[in-house]
Amino acid sequence: MMYSVSRRTHEIGVRVALGAERGDVLRLALGQAFTITAAGVGVGLVLAYAAGRLMASNLFGVVRLEVTTFLSLAVVLTAVSLLAAYIPARKALAVDPAVALRAE
C-alpha cells in the first residue's frame, strides 16, 4: 500500500490543490484498499470453507464450518489491511501540494 500511495502522490497533490477535502482523499485511498481486501477475504472464506469440508470428510473430529473463527479472522484481516492503507495515506496528505506539483 505504501508503494501504491507513493506512486499516487502527484495525483493526491493535484486533488488537494484543486480543493479536495482531506477526508475525500483518505476515503479514496481506503476505498481502494477495502476493495482489494474484500476480494481477498471473500476468496479466502470460500477456499477455507471448501478446505474445511474436505478435511471433515477425511479426518475424524474436524468441524466442517467454524463460523466464529472465519468471521473473526476476516474482521482482523480487514482491520489490519485498512490500517496498512491509512498510514501511507496520511503521509501522502502531509505533502505540500505545491511540492507535489513541482516534482513532475
Buried (B, 14 or more C-beta within 10 A) or exposed (E): BEEBBBEBBBBBBBBBEEEBEEEEBBEBBBEBBBEBBEEBBEEBBEEBBEEBEEEBEEEEEEEEEEEEEBEEBBEEBBEEBBEEBBEBBBEBBEBEBEEBEEEE
